[in-house]
Amino acid sequence: MTHMQTTADGTTPLDRVWNTRSQFYAVFIDDYRRSIARVDPVLVELCRLRMARLFASRVDLSLRLKAARIAGLAEDKIAALSNYDKSPLFSERERVCLGFAEQFALASYAIEDADVARVQTVLPPEEFIYFVKALSVIDQFQRAAVAFGATPAAVPPAGMDEFDVVVMH
């Protein structure tokens, strides 16, 4: 960890940082898991990975949500994320939500009623609330991983059993 002066025991570099505040991490990761579980797994995974690219979160880029793979999300679609707005691999729903996720990550202060209304053309209000909550915990986790200088590991961080690790190229 390039930004941490002391760390604790842990399997992954990120675990060694989070374990300095293990009670906080336990509460946070429980909220993270419950929040992403409320959203369509393919949609949340696409948004999570798009945000990871924007933040350059190497930890998040090395992880794949098992439920999204089971639901049919393939690596070719993940590879096309940088062109989601033009690629035929993405539905209108995915495009709208990915655009909102980008805005949320880069300029949440600029989100206006029209942006919310646009997303609510593809997500009902209750799903929209869960979607925004998921974006919030994803944003927090990724910013922390980047700030801590965390690097990918051969296993997911503690408490993130719903993820597999992929080999990064």
C-alpha positions in Angstrom: 0.0 0.0 0.0 1.7 3.1 -1.1 -0.5 5.5 1.0 -0.7 3.5 4.2 1.9 3.6 6.9 0.6 0.7 9.0 -1.5 -2.3 8.0 -3.0 -5.3 9.7 -3.0 -9.0 8.8 -5.0 -10.0 5.8 -5.0 -12.2 2.7 -5.0 -9.4 0.1 -3.4 -6.0 0.0 -6.9 -4.4 0.4 -7.7 -6.7 3.4 -4.5 -5.5 5.1 -5.8 -2.0 4.9 -9.4 -2.6 5.8 -8.4 -4.8 8.7 -7.0 -1.7 10.4 -10.7 -0.9 10.9 -12.2 -4.3 10.8 -15.5 -3.4 12.5 -16.1 -0.6 10.0 -15.2 -2.8 7.1 -17.6 -5.5 8.3 -20.5 -3.0 8.4 -19.5 -1.5 5.1 -19.0 -4.7 3.2 -22.4 -6.0 4.5 -24.0 -2.9 3.2 -22.1 -3.2 -0.1 -23.2 -6.8 -0.6 -26.9 -6.1 0.2 -26.9 -3.0 -2.0 -25.5 -4.7 -5.1 -27.7 -7.7 -4.6 -30.9 -5.6 -5.0 -30.0 -4.7 -8.6 -30.0 -6.8 -11.8 -26.6 -8.5 -11.6 -25.6 -7.8 -15.2 -26.6 -4.1 -15.0 -24.7 -3.6 -11.7 -21.7 -5.4 -13.0 -21.5 -3.4 -16.1 -21.8 -0.1 -14.1 -19.3 -1.3 -11.5 -16.7 -2.2 -14.2 -17.3 1.1 -16.1 -16.8 3.0 -12.9 -13.7 1.0 -12.1 -12.2 2.0 -15.5 -13.0 5.6 -14.8 -11.3 5.5 -11.4 -8.6 3.1 -12.5 -9.5 0.7 -9.7 -7.2 -2.2 -10.5 -8.8 -4.2 -7.7 -12.3 -3.8 -9.1 -11.1 -4.5 -12.7 -9.8 -7.8 -11.5 -13.1 -9.0 -10.1 -16.2 -10.4 -11.8 -19.6 -10.7 -10.1 -20.5 -14.4 -10.2 -24.3 -13.7 -10.5 -23.6 -11.6 -13.6 -21.7 -14.4 -15.3 -24.5 -16.8 -14.4 -26.9 -14.4 -15.9 -25.0 -14.4 -19.2 -22.5 -11.5 -19.0 -19.5 -12.4 -21.2 -16.1 -10.9 -21.4 -16.7 -9.6 -24.9 -19.4 -7.3 -23.7 -17.2 -6.2 -20.8 -14.4 -5.5 -23.3 -16.8 -3.3 -25.2 -17.7 -1.1 -22.2 -15.7 1.9 -23.5 -18.0 2.0 -26.5 -21.2 1.1 -24.7 -23.0 4.1 -26.2 -22.5 2.8 -29.8 -22.0 -0.9 -29.4 -25.0 -3.2 -30.4 -24.1 -5.4 -27.5 -25.8 -3.0 -25.1 -29.5 -2.4 -24.6 -31.0 1.0 -24.3 -31.6 0.3 -20.6 -27.9 -0.5 -20.2 -26.8 2.6 -22.1 -29.0 4.9 -20.0 -27.8 3.4 -16.8 -24.2 3.3 -17.8 -24.4 7.0 -18.7 -25.9 7.8 -15.3 -23.2 5.7 -13.6 -20.5 7.7 -15.4 -22.1 10.9 -14.3 -22.5 9.7 -10.8 -18.8 8.8 -10.6 -17.4 11.8 -12.3 -19.8 14.7 -11.5 -22.6 13.6 -9.1 -23.0 17.3 -8.1 -24.3 18.0 -11.7 -27.1 15.4 -11.7 -30.3 17.1 -12.5 -34.0 16.1 -12.5 -33.8 15.4 -16.3 -31.0 12.9 -15.6 -33.1 11.1 -13.0 -36.1 11.2 -15.3 -34.1 9.7 -18.1 -33.1 6.7 -15.9 -36.6 6.3 -14.7 -37.7 5.7 -18.3 -35.8 2.4 -18.0 -36.0 1.7 -14.3 -39.1 2.0 -12.1 -38.7 4.3 -9.1 -38.0 1.6 -6.6 -35.4 0.0 -8.8 -33.9 3.4 -9.4 -33.5 3.9 -5.6 -31.7 0.6 -5.3 -29.6 1.4 -8.4 -28.4 4.7 -6.9 -27.6 3.0 -3.6 -25.6 0.4 -5.3 -23.7 3.1 -7.3 -22.9 4.8 -4.0 -21.3 1.8 -2.3 -19.4 0.9 -5.5 -18.1 4.4 -5.7 -17.0 4.4 -2.0 -15.3 1.0 -2.4 -13.5 1.9 -5.6 -12.3 5.3 -4.4 -11.0 3.7 -1.2 -9.1 1.0 -3.2 -7.5 3.6 -5.4 -6.7 5.9 -2.5 -5.1 3.0 -0.6 -3.1 2.1 -3.6 -4.5 -1.4 -3.5 -3.4 -4.0 -6.0 -5.3 -7.1 -7.3 -4.8 -10.4 -5.5 -5.3 -14.1 -6.4 -8.5 -14.1 -4.3 -11.3 -11.6 -3.7 -11.0 -9.3 -0.7 -12.5 -10.7 2.5 -16.3 -10.8 2.6 -16.6 -10.5 -1.2 -17.3 -14.2 -1.9 -19.8 -13.2 -4.6 -16.8 -12.3 -6.9 -14.3 -14.3 -8.9 -10.9 -13.0 -9.7 -9.9 -12.8 -13.4 -6.4 -12.7 -14.8 -5.6 -9.2 -15.9 -3.9 -8.6 -19.3 
